[in-house]
Amino acid sequence: MSSTPTRREVLAIDGGSPVRKSFLPYGRQSIGEDDIQAVTDVLRSDWLTTGPKVAEFEQAFAASVGAKYAVSFSSGTAALHGAVFAAGLQAGDQAITTPLTFAGTANCVLYQGAEPVFADVCSDTLNLDPEQVAARLSAKTRAVLPVDYAGHPADLDAVLAIADGHGLTVIEDACHALGAEHRGRHVGGVAHMTVFSFHPVKHVTTGEGGMVTTNREDFAVRLRRFRNHGISTDARERQASGQWHYEMVDLGFNYRLTDIACALGLSQLKKLESNLARRRQIAARYSEAFRSIAGVVPPAVRADVNPAWHLYPIRLDPTKLNANRAQVFRALRAENIGVNVHYVPVHLHPYYRQRFGYQGGEYPVAEGAYEQLISLPMFHGMTNQDVEDVMSSVAKVCAAYSE
Ligand SMILES: Cc1ncc(COP(=O)(O)O)c(C=O)c1O
């Protein structure tokens, strides 16, 4: 049991007792007996990959986000690659995205031989700033990839307005935002294509896995082919039609999601609403508690937004603390709180620096936020005690480091 911290309690990093005895990760999956049963049922069936569970999962997923089509992939990264391919990006093209994201959001543009161009983020949500997008447009721009950072939807209406005016495709990276709502609409049915991930720390998991949703049939057709080597039919369709002949019409990949994974996804999807409700409850408790802790700035939520809270990233206020982010991070880890940082801005990774010449200072809002960000544990399986431990640890560390 954690106790309410007294001011300047000795930090675990300085030899005091940690708030928790065991390490609390920043995210983890919840797997129930129903999930295990769903997977073992498939293991006893005829189809381990590309069988009936794939279409079942895709249809249930499309319905849950309000899109016409959903196409599954072996990971969120593969799904992003599929979307960039379906949008027609190739060498000589550019796509605009945020630097404050997982590297995969920009890498998928490089996979197609095109160039990712970064635009800075809004200072409140840390999502792509539409004005910065407009400023980065060129004759080569073909797509925009906004990211719903932490599960807070990007300003899609503004991005779509810019895109529509220039014939661009908007690929929303909603790997953090399954179940999020913006102006009463679910993320997944608004952008030209929307990409999701089913990594274990996400709202719904298939182990590894991803999905692209779209309302456009032409995109859905290209996405399905791309994940299957560019071949126009899959093995199950050929078996059903009694045909052996197939044609490879695009250069695709094996990015298929298995029936085993889709059975897990179907079972997990049934728990999406309760998982979201628990994450929202935890976020509300955190934000309430942190209002009275000097040095901690809770994540902003804009009007008309219901975030999905994949992450709960606080920002540290350097004017109220006499320790930097690295010191606070290490002190929280010593209390056994599995804090993390999302993200090292993509352009500052060695690969991007070397290939494109970035030196730092190009995107001041994202880079400034990065210096202050710490992601606290956030997952639907957290107990009330876990939540209390996080809040006590943050209070303890900030009290020790406040002026
Ligand atoms: C914003 C974002 N985009 C893309 C991905 C890639 O997803 P995956 O790990 O399923 O490949 C992630 C992964 O966590 C992510 O956070």
Ligand as a Chemical Component Dictionary entry (heavy atoms), coordinates in Angstrom:
data_LIG
# 
_chem_comp.id                   LIG 
_chem_comp.type                 NON-POLYMER 
_chem_comp.pdbx_formal_charge   0 
_chem_comp.three_letter_code    LIG 
# 
loop_
_chem_comp_atom.comp_id 
_chem_comp_atom.atom_id 
_chem_comp_atom.alt_atom_id 
_chem_comp_atom.type_symbol 
_chem_comp_atom.charge 
_chem_comp_atom.model_Cartn_x 
_chem_comp_atom.model_Cartn_y 
_chem_comp_atom.model_Cartn_z 
_chem_comp_atom.pdbx_ordinal 
LIG C1 C1 C 0 1.708 6.732  -33.813 1  
LIG C2 C2 C 0 2.109 5.354  -34.201 2  
LIG N1 N1 N 0 2.144 5.034  -35.507 3  
LIG C3 C3 C 0 2.487 3.795  -35.925 4  
LIG C4 C4 C 0 2.814 2.802  -35.041 5  
LIG C5 C5 C 0 3.214 1.459  -35.553 6  
LIG O1 O1 O 0 2.360 0.456  -35.124 7  
LIG P1 P1 P 0 2.884 -1.054 -34.974 8  
LIG O2 O2 O 0 3.715 -1.135 -33.732 9  
LIG O3 O3 O 0 1.606 -1.862 -34.873 10 
LIG O4 O4 O 0 3.652 -1.383 -36.206 11 
LIG C6 C6 C 0 2.794 3.081  -33.677 12 
LIG C7 C7 C 0 3.181 2.016  -32.738 13 
LIG O5 O5 O 0 3.082 2.042  -31.584 14 
LIG C8 C8 C 0 2.430 4.376  -33.241 15 
LIG O6 O6 O 0 2.398 4.698  -31.944 16 
# 
loop_
_chem_comp_bond.comp_id 
_chem_comp_bond.atom_id_1 
_chem_comp_bond.atom_id_2 
_chem_comp_bond.value_order 
_chem_comp_bond.pdbx_ordinal 
LIG C1 C2 SING 1  
LIG C2 N1 SING 2  
LIG C2 C8 DOUB 3  
LIG N1 C3 DOUB 4  
LIG C3 C4 SING 5  
LIG C4 C5 SING 6  
LIG C4 C6 DOUB 7  
LIG C5 O1 SING 8  
LIG O1 P1 SING 9  
LIG P1 O2 DOUB 10 
LIG P1 O3 SING 11 
LIG P1 O4 SING 12 
LIG C6 C7 SING 13 
LIG C6 C8 SING 14 
LIG C7 O5 DOUB 15 
LIG C8 O6 SING 16 
# 
